[in-house]
Amino acid sequence: MEEHKLKKRDWTETKANSSWQIFKFMAEFVQGFEMLAKIGPCISIFGSARTKPGNAYYDLTVEISKRLSQEGFGIITGGGPGVMEAGNKGAYLAGGPSVGLNIELPFEQTANPYIDKDKSLNFDFFFIRKLMFTKYAQGFIMMPGGWGTMDEFFEIATLIQTKKFTQTPMICVGRAYWQGLFDWMRSSMLEGEGNISPGDLELIKVFDTADEVVNYIKDFYSKNKLQPNF
C-alpha cells in the first residue's frame, strides 16, 4: 500500500514538472521558424545516417541536392552523416543554402561539415524537428534509410494524403530499395484490406536518377505556387 502511494506521489510531481517543458518547446519552435522563414523555398532530403561516401546513393544524393540548389532551392537535412551529409554537400558545392536540423542521439548523429554556419539548428525534441522539416519544404526526397526514414516517410505521406498541407512533391529515390514496400502497400494495404484509396499511392513518385527528380520538381512548380505548407 505504501509503495503504491509512493508511485502515485512521484507521478504527480512528474506531471507538475512537465508543464515547464512548454517553454522549451516554444523556444525551439521560435528559433526554427525565425531561421527557416528567411531562407526561402527548400527541399527536405531524408535517408540513412549509415550511408558512406562512395556508396551509389551517397553520390546520387550529392548530385540531386547540387542540381536542386542550382535551381534556386535550399536543402534541408537532419544535419548528420550519411545521406544527410551528402545532401548538405551538394548544396555546399552549388553555393546554395545548406540547412542542418540536428538532434543529439546516443549514436550516429554528429553535425556534418557542409552545413552553413548560420543555418545549423540543434533540437532536443524529435516532434519539433520533424515539423521544421515540413513547414517550409517545397518537396520531400526519400533516399534509402532505416526506421527514422520510414517514420518520416509515413508521416509526410499521411500529411499529403489528408491535405493537412498544400500538395507537395514527394519522391522516393531507388526503385530497387523501395519497390518491395510499394508492392506490399499495393497488395496488402490497398487490394487486400482497402486501408488506403487507389489514388493514394500516386501521391508518391519513385525515381532512379537525378534527371527524373529535378525535372519532376521543376515541372511541378511550373504549374504550382511556392508557399509554406501550413
N, C-alpha and C positions, 0 to 999 in steps of 0.2 A: 504493500500500500504506500509506504513512504517512498519507495523507488518510483512508483507511478506519479506521485506528486512532484518529485524532483524533475522528472522528464517534462511534465506539463509546465513547471515554472521556467525551465530552460527554454522551452519553445516560445513562451510568452515574451521572454526577454529578447529572443532572436527576432520575433516579429516586430518589436518596437525598434530595434536597431536597424532593421531592414528599411524602414521608412526613410532613413537618411541617405540611402542609396540613390534616391530620386535625384539628388543634387549632382551625384557623379554621372548619372545618365544624362542630365541636362548639359553638363559641361562637355561631354563627348558629342552630343548632338550639335551644340552650338559651334564647337570647333570644326566639326566635319562640314556642316552646311556652309559656314563662312568661307572655308578654303575652297571647296568644290564649286560653289556657285560662281566664283571668279574665273574658273578655268575655261568654261565653255563646253561645247559638246565633247563627250568622251565615249570610249568603248571599254567595257569591262572584260577582262580576259581571266578565265579560270583554268586551273589544271594542277597537276601533281607537283608538290614540292620536291619530289624524289627524281624527277626527270633531269638527267645530267647533260651538261654541254656536250655536243657531238651526237646526242640522240636525235633521230629524224624529227621528232615532234618538237624538241627544243629549237632546232634550226628553223622549222616551219613557223613556230610562234614568233621568232625574231623577224622573219620575213613579213608575216602578216601585220604585226604591230608597226613595223617600219613603214610599210606601204599605207596603212591607215593613217599614220602620223603625217605622211606626206600629203594625204587628202584633207588634212586640217583637223583631225580628231586627236584629242588627248587619249592617253592609255592609262587605265586604272587596273592595278593588280593588287594581290594581297601583300605585296612588298617583300616576300620571302624568296627562297631559292627556287630552282627548278623552272617550271613553266612561268612562274611569276617573274623570276629574273629575266627570262627570255623576252617576256612582254615588255618589261621596262627597258631592256637593252635595245629592242627595236625602236622604241620611241626616242631613246637617248641618241642613237645613231642618226635618226632623222631630224634631230633638233626639235622634236615636239614635246608637249607636256608629258611628263612621266611621273605618275602618281602611285604611291605605295600606301596601302591601308594595312599596317602591320598589327600583329597581336602577339603577345608573349605566350609561348607554348612550352611544355616541358621538353619537346624535341622538334626538330625540323625547322623552326621558324627563326631566322635571323634576317635583318634587313639586307637587301642586295645593294650593290654599289651604283646601280643605274637609275635610282630614284632622284628626282630633283630635290635639292636640299629644302626648298620651301614648299614641297608638295608631299612630305612624308608625315603620316599621322600614326600614332600608336593608340590602340584601343585595349581596354580591359574587358569589354563586353562583346561577345560574338553578335548578338542581335543588332546592336547599333552599327557595328562594322558591316554587316550584311546589308543593312538599309542604305549605307553610304555607297555600296556597290551599285545600287539600283536607281536611286533618285535622279541622278544627272546622266546616267549612261544612255547612249543612243543606240546601243547594240550590246549583245552578250555573246561572247565566244567561249565555247566549252572545249578545251583541249582534253586529252585523256587524263584522268585523275582518279583519286580514290574516294573515300567516304565524304570528305569535305566537298569535293567537286560535285558528287551526286546530291548532297544536301542542297547546294546552290542550284544545281540543275532543276530539281523538282520544285524548289521554292519559286524560282523565276518562271518556270513553266506554268505553275499554278497562278501566279500574278497576271501573266499574259492571258491565260485561259479565262480567268474570271473578270478580266478587264478592270483590274484594280489599278492599272496604269495604262498609258497610251500604248497602242500596238507598236512593238519594238522588235527589230530583228533578233532572233535567237538562233545561233548556229553551232552545231557540233562538228568538230573537225576530226577526220579519221574514220572513214567508214568501217575499216577492219576492227576498230576498237568499239564503236558504238552500235554496230548493226545488231548484235545479239540482244542488246537492251531494247532496241526498237522492234525487233521481231517478237520479243516477249510482250511488250506493251500492246502490239497489234493482236497477237494470238490470244493472250490472256486477259488483259485489261479491256480491250475493245471487243473482239469477237467472242471471247469466252464468257465474260461476265457483264459486258456492257457498262463498265465503270467509267468509260470516257466516251466522248462523241466521235464520230468519224472524222470530223474536221480538226480535232484537237492535235493529232499528230502532224497535220500540215502546218501548224504554227511554228514548227521547228525544222530547220533545214540541216541536212548533213552533207558536208563537202569534204574534198580531199586536198584542194590546192589553194594557195593564196589568191590566185586569179578569181576563183569562184567566190571566195569570201568577200574580197574587196569589191568585185563587180556587183554582187548582190546588195551590199550595203549602199554603194553609190546609186544603184538603180532605185532602191527603196526611198532614198532621200531626194531623188529627183521628182518624187511624187508626194512625199510627206514632209511635214514640218518638223524642224528640230526644236524640241522643247523638253523641259523636265517631265519625268514620268508621273509625278503627282505633286 
